[in-house]
């Protein structure tokens, strides 16, 4: 799997419409709060033209794309951290995702009421931001109570953990998300990750607009400025239009429609690109007669970790990887020609996998 992305936002921002567009899942959508009670899940294949080109040069019985899971989490409201609008339940769902796609309403429409009776994306962002921070603070404060006695008795581990939690609480009290904490050792990073804090997750702002011509309207520009300040990504898309595009079964018709609207690719593709960049992910491939397949990997991962994405036994028993790059295959047109050109390399445990690598693993279980 590529990654799990949770869609959050205030009610009536078009979250379920965008979810339907991204996944073609047909989730219920309506102009009133809390249409989505239980989270809707949608799995989508990650489009990668390189895999199509590989299939032409290395014939296989099946082609398997990596996948991305979208989770449509119910609309949060002010007071969610205190249980308003089934808030605690919804916040629990957010803790389970890899990244947060915060859908922000950036269009005017008198027929679709706004919970605050005014379209103000920065205010909407602040409401969600505040609720997520409060939820994290309460979680950390409970952890503090448990650690304080142990730390006072001289327990080194408790002192270490308490020190990091106190740093996190200081950051959150200052109005900053947990992801702004700088960790200095792997041990610190592991512990912070184990806390599963909502505001430690990377955020992608999804600006829902009414028309393709509004990708740089005043609301979108305000979100872009805010996102730049906090190091978040931004994608602007027309939710209703994207839903129409995804309902087209003919790829050529879909592409023609996109070009007429002035888009080079679908909103799904743009969200995937932004998500991969946000999470520092790369794609590598395995090929063969039985299967050509794409795999998602954290950037800067070494060969054993790349093998472990396929199966944990591959990582444990890793011996070596036979590696060449997608560009080598395109240039030489076959695996045998890649080998003859001396482009196939034997790599050991310290090799850092690159985006577009094609690998055959040797391992011993």
C-alpha positions as CSV (number, residue, x, y, z in Angstrom):
1,X,0.0,0.0,0.0
2,X,1.1,3.5,-0.7
3,X,-0.3,5.4,2.3
4,X,-3.5,6.1,4.1
5,X,-4.9,9.6,3.8
6,X,-7.7,10.9,6.1
7,X,-10.0,13.5,4.7
8,X,-11.1,16.0,7.4
9,X,-12.9,19.3,7.4
10,X,-15.9,21.2,8.7
11,X,-19.4,20.0,7.6
12,X,-20.5,21.1,4.1
13,X,-17.1,21.8,2.7
14,X,-17.5,19.2,0.0
15,X,-15.5,16.5,1.7
16,X,-17.7,13.5,0.7
17,X,-18.0,14.9,-2.8
18,X,-14.3,14.9,-3.1
19,X,-14.0,11.5,-1.6
20,X,-16.4,10.2,-4.2
21,X,-14.4,11.8,-6.9
22,X,-11.1,10.4,-5.7
23,X,-12.4,6.8,-5.1
24,X,-15.5,6.5,-7.2
25,X,-16.9,4.9,-4.1
26,X,-20.4,6.5,-4.0
27,X,-20.3,7.7,-0.4
28,X,-23.4,9.5,0.8
29,X,-23.3,13.3,0.2
30,X,-25.8,15.9,1.3
31,X,-26.0,19.6,2.4
32,X,-26.3,19.0,6.1
33,X,-23.9,18.3,8.9
34,X,-22.8,14.8,9.9
35,X,-23.9,13.0,6.7
36,X,-20.8,10.9,7.4
37,X,-21.0,9.1,10.7
38,X,-18.8,6.1,10.3
39,X,-15.7,6.7,8.1
40,X,-16.0,5.6,4.5
41,X,-12.9,3.8,3.1
42,X,-11.9,3.8,-0.5
43,X,-8.9,2.0,-2.1
44,X,-7.5,3.5,-5.3
45,X,-4.8,2.2,-7.6
46,X,-2.0,4.7,-7.9
47,X,-1.6,5.7,-11.6
48,X,2.0,5.4,-12.8
49,X,2.7,5.6,-16.5
50,X,6.1,4.0,-15.9
51,X,4.4,0.7,-15.0
52,X,2.5,0.8,-18.4
53,X,5.8,1.3,-20.2
54,X,7.5,-1.5,-18.2
55,X,4.6,-3.9,-19.2
56,X,5.4,-3.3,-22.9
57,X,9.1,-4.2,-22.5
58,X,8.8,-6.9,-19.8
59,X,5.6,-9.0,-20.6
60,X,3.9,-10.4,-17.5
61,X,0.7,-12.2,-16.7
62,X,-0.5,-9.4,-14.4
63,X,0.4,-5.8,-13.6
64,X,-0.2,-4.7,-10.0
65,X,-0.2,-1.0,-9.0
66,X,0.5,0.2,-5.6
67,X,-2.6,1.5,-3.7
68,X,-3.7,4.4,-1.7
69,X,-6.5,4.4,0.9
70,X,-8.7,7.4,1.4
71,X,-10.7,7.6,4.6
72,X,-13.6,10.1,4.7
73,X,-13.8,11.1,8.3
74,X,-17.0,12.9,9.5
75,X,-17.1,16.7,9.6
76,X,-15.5,18.1,12.7
77,X,-17.0,21.1,14.5
78,X,-15.8,23.5,17.2
79,X,-15.8,21.5,20.5
80,X,-15.0,18.2,18.8
81,X,-12.2,17.6,21.3
82,X,-14.8,17.8,24.1
83,X,-17.1,15.4,22.3
84,X,-19.2,17.8,20.3
85,X,-20.7,16.3,17.2
86,X,-19.4,12.8,18.1
87,X,-16.0,14.5,18.2
88,X,-14.0,11.9,20.2
89,X,-15.1,9.1,17.9
90,X,-14.0,11.1,14.8
91,X,-10.7,12.1,16.4
92,X,-9.9,8.5,17.0
93,X,-10.3,7.7,13.3
94,X,-7.8,10.5,12.4
95,X,-5.1,8.9,14.6
96,X,-5.0,5.8,12.4
97,X,-4.0,7.6,9.1
98,X,-0.5,8.4,7.7
99,X,-1.5,11.9,6.5
100,X,-4.3,14.4,6.8
101,X,-6.0,15.9,3.7
102,X,-7.8,19.0,5.2
103,X,-10.6,19.9,2.8
104,X,-11.3,23.6,2.9
105,X,-14.2,25.3,1.3
106,X,-13.0,28.0,-1.2
107,X,-16.2,28.7,-3.1
108,X,-19.3,30.8,-2.5
109,X,-22.8,29.2,-2.9
110,X,-25.9,30.5,-1.1
111,X,-27.6,27.1,-1.6
112,X,-25.0,25.3,0.5
113,X,-25.0,26.7,4.1
114,X,-21.7,27.2,5.9
115,X,-21.6,26.2,9.6
116,X,-20.3,29.7,10.4
117,X,-22.6,31.4,7.9
118,X,-19.5,32.8,6.1
119,X,-16.9,31.4,3.7
120,X,-13.6,32.0,5.5
121,X,-11.0,29.2,4.9
122,X,-8.5,30.5,7.4
123,X,-11.1,30.6,10.1
124,X,-12.1,27.0,9.1
125,X,-8.5,25.8,9.3
126,X,-8.1,27.4,12.7
127,X,-11.2,25.6,14.1
128,X,-9.9,22.2,13.0
129,X,-6.3,23.1,14.0
130,X,-7.4,24.0,17.5
131,X,-9.5,20.9,18.0
132,X,-6.7,18.6,16.9
133,X,-4.2,20.4,19.2
134,X,-6.5,20.2,22.2
135,X,-7.0,16.5,21.6
136,X,-3.2,16.0,21.5
137,X,-2.7,18.1,24.6
138,X,-5.3,16.1,26.6
139,X,-3.6,12.9,25.5
140,X,-0.2,14.1,26.5
141,X,-1.4,15.5,29.9
142,X,-2.9,12.0,30.7
143,X,0.5,10.5,29.8
144,X,2.3,13.0,32.0
145,X,0.3,12.0,35.1
146,X,1.4,8.4,34.7
147,X,5.0,9.2,34.1
148,X,5.5,11.9,36.8
149,X,5.7,9.5,39.8
150,X,8.1,7.2,38.0
151,X,10.3,10.0,36.9
152,X,10.4,11.4,40.4
153,X,11.6,8.1,41.7
154,X,14.6,8.2,39.4
155,X,13.4,6.0,36.5
156,X,15.6,7.1,33.6
157,X,13.2,6.0,30.9
158,X,10.3,7.9,32.5
159,X,12.5,11.0,32.8
160,X,13.4,10.8,29.1
161,X,9.8,10.4,28.0
162,X,8.5,13.0,30.4
163,X,11.1,15.5,29.1
164,X,9.9,15.0,25.5
165,X,6.2,15.2,26.4
166,X,6.8,18.5,28.3
167,X,8.5,19.9,25.1
168,X,5.5,18.8,23.0
169,X,3.1,20.4,25.4
170,X,5.1,23.7,25.3
171,X,4.9,23.7,21.5
172,X,1.1,22.9,21.5
173,X,0.4,25.5,24.1
174,X,2.2,28.0,21.8
175,X,-0.3,27.1,19.1
176,X,2.1,25.1,17.0
177,X,1.5,21.5,15.8
178,X,3.5,18.6,17.3
179,X,5.2,18.0,13.9
180,X,7.3,21.2,14.5
181,X,9.2,19.5,17.3
182,X,12.8,18.8,16.3
183,X,14.1,15.4,17.4
184,X,17.8,14.9,17.7
185,X,18.2,11.1,18.0
186,X,16.5,8.0,16.6
187,X,15.3,7.2,20.1
188,X,13.5,10.5,20.4
189,X,11.9,10.2,17.0
190,X,10.7,6.7,17.8
191,X,9.1,7.8,21.1
192,X,7.4,10.8,19.5
193,X,6.0,8.6,16.7
194,X,4.7,6.1,19.3
195,X,2.6,8.8,20.9
196,X,0.5,8.8,17.7
197,X,-0.3,12.5,17.9
198,X,-2.7,13.9,15.4
199,X,-0.8,17.2,14.9
200,X,2.4,15.2,14.2
201,X,0.9,14.0,10.9
202,X,1.7,15.8,7.7
203,X,-1.1,18.0,6.3
204,X,-2.2,18.6,2.7
205,X,-4.8,21.3,2.2
206,X,-7.4,20.5,-0.4
207,X,-9.1,23.7,-1.7
208,X,-12.5,22.8,-3.0
209,X,-13.4,25.4,-5.7
210,X,-16.5,25.9,-7.9
211,X,-14.8,26.4,-11.2
212,X,-11.5,25.6,-12.9
213,X,-10.9,29.3,-13.4
214,X,-10.8,29.8,-9.6
215,X,-7.6,27.9,-8.8
216,X,-6.1,31.2,-7.6
217,X,-9.1,33.0,-6.2
218,X,-8.7,35.0,-2.9
219,X,-9.6,32.1,-0.7
220,X,-7.1,29.7,-2.4
221,X,-4.4,32.3,-2.2
222,X,-5.0,32.7,1.5
223,X,-4.7,29.0,2.0
224,X,-1.5,28.8,0.0
225,X,0.1,31.5,2.1
226,X,-1.0,29.8,5.3
227,X,0.3,26.4,4.1
228,X,3.7,27.9,3.0
229,X,4.2,29.2,6.5
230,X,3.6,25.8,8.1
231,X,5.3,23.7,5.4
232,X,2.1,22.0,4.3
233,X,1.1,21.1,0.7
234,X,-1.9,22.6,-1.3
235,X,-4.0,21.2,-4.1
236,X,-7.0,23.1,-5.6
237,X,-9.7,21.1,-7.3
238,X,-13.3,21.3,-8.4
239,X,-15.0,18.6,-6.3
240,X,-18.2,18.2,-8.5
241,X,-16.2,18.3,-11.7
242,X,-13.7,15.7,-10.5
243,X,-16.6,13.4,-9.7
244,X,-17.9,13.8,-13.2
245,X,-14.5,13.0,-14.6
246,X,-14.1,9.9,-12.5
247,X,-17.5,8.6,-13.7
248,X,-16.2,8.6,-17.3
249,X,-15.3,5.0,-18.2
250,X,-13.4,5.9,-21.5
251,X,-9.8,7.1,-20.7
252,X,-9.7,9.1,-23.9
253,X,-12.9,10.9,-23.2
254,X,-11.7,11.6,-19.7
255,X,-8.4,13.1,-21.0
256,X,-10.3,15.2,-23.6
257,X,-12.6,16.6,-20.9
258,X,-9.6,17.4,-18.7
259,X,-7.9,19.3,-21.5
260,X,-11.1,21.3,-22.2
261,X,-11.2,22.3,-18.5
262,X,-7.6,23.3,-18.6
263,X,-6.2,20.5,-16.5
264,X,-3.2,18.2,-17.4
265,X,-4.3,15.5,-15.0
266,X,-7.0,14.6,-12.5
267,X,-7.3,15.9,-9.0
268,X,-6.6,12.3,-7.8
269,X,-3.2,12.4,-9.6
270,X,-2.4,15.8,-8.2
271,X,-3.3,14.7,-4.7
272,X,-1.1,11.6,-5.0
273,X,1.9,13.6,-6.2
274,X,1.5,16.0,-3.4
275,X,1.0,13.2,-0.9
276,X,4.1,11.4,-2.0
277,X,6.1,14.6,-1.7
278,X,4.6,15.4,1.7
279,X,5.5,11.9,3.1
280,X,8.8,11.6,1.3
281,X,7.8,8.5,-0.6
282,X,9.3,6.9,-3.7
283,X,8.2,4.0,-6.0
284,X,10.3,1.0,-7.0
285,X,9.3,-1.9,-9.2
286,X,9.7,-5.7,-9.4
287,X,9.3,-7.3,-12.8
288,X,9.0,-10.9,-14.2
289,X,6.9,-13.3,-16.2
290,X,4.3,-13.7,-13.5
291,X,4.0,-10.1,-12.3
292,X,5.1,-6.5,-12.8
293,X,4.5,-4.6,-9.7
294,X,4.9,-1.1,-8.1
295,X,5.9,-0.8,-4.4
296,X,5.9,2.3,-2.2
297,X,8.9,3.0,-0.1
298,X,10.1,5.8,2.3
299,X,12.7,7.9,0.7
300,X,16.3,7.1,1.7
301,X,15.4,3.5,2.6
302,X,18.1,0.9,2.2
303,X,17.9,-2.3,0.2
304,X,16.8,-4.6,3.1
305,X,13.9,-2.2,4.0
306,X,12.9,-2.1,0.3
307,X,12.8,-5.9,0.4
308,X,10.8,-5.8,3.6
309,X,8.0,-3.9,1.9
310,X,7.3,-7.1,-0.1
311,X,7.7,-9.5,2.9
312,X,9.3,-9.2,6.3
313,X,11.2,-12.5,5.5
314,X,12.9,-10.8,2.6
315,X,14.3,-8.1,4.9
316,X,15.4,-10.6,7.6
317,X,17.2,-12.9,5.1
318,X,18.4,-10.2,2.7
319,X,21.5,-11.2,0.8
320,X,21.7,-8.7,-2.1
321,X,19.6,-6.9,-4.7
322,X,20.1,-6.9,-8.4
323,X,19.2,-3.3,-9.4
324,X,18.8,-1.1,-12.5
325,X,16.6,2.0,-13.1
326,X,13.5,2.5,-15.2
327,X,15.4,4.9,-17.4
328,X,17.9,2.2,-18.2
329,X,15.1,-0.1,-19.3
330,X,13.6,2.6,-21.5
331,X,17.0,3.4,-23.1
332,X,17.9,-0.3,-23.8
333,X,14.4,-1.7,-24.3
334,X,14.9,-5.1,-22.5
335,X,16.4,-6.6,-19.4
336,X,18.9,-8.5,-21.3
337,X,20.1,-5.4,-23.1
338,X,20.3,-3.6,-19.8
339,X,22.7,-6.4,-18.5
340,X,24.8,-6.3,-21.7
341,X,25.2,-2.5,-21.3
342,X,26.5,-3.1,-17.8
343,X,23.7,-1.2,-16.2
344,X,22.6,-4.0,-13.9
345,X,24.3,-3.6,-10.5
346,X,24.7,-5.9,-7.5
347,X,23.9,-3.9,-4.4
348,X,24.3,-4.8,-0.7
349,X,22.7,-3.8,2.5
350,X,23.9,-0.2,2.4
351,X,22.4,0.7,-1.0
352,X,19.8,3.5,-0.8
353,X,16.9,2.8,-3.1
354,X,16.0,5.5,-5.7
355,X,12.7,6.4,-7.2
356,X,12.2,4.3,-10.4
357,X,14.6,1.5,-9.4
358,X,13.7,-2.0,-10.7
359,X,14.9,-4.8,-8.4
360,X,15.3,-8.5,-8.1
361,X,16.1,-9.6,-4.5
362,X,18.2,-12.5,-3.3
363,X,17.4,-13.7,0.2
364,X,17.8,-16.6,2.5
365,X,14.9,-17.6,4.9
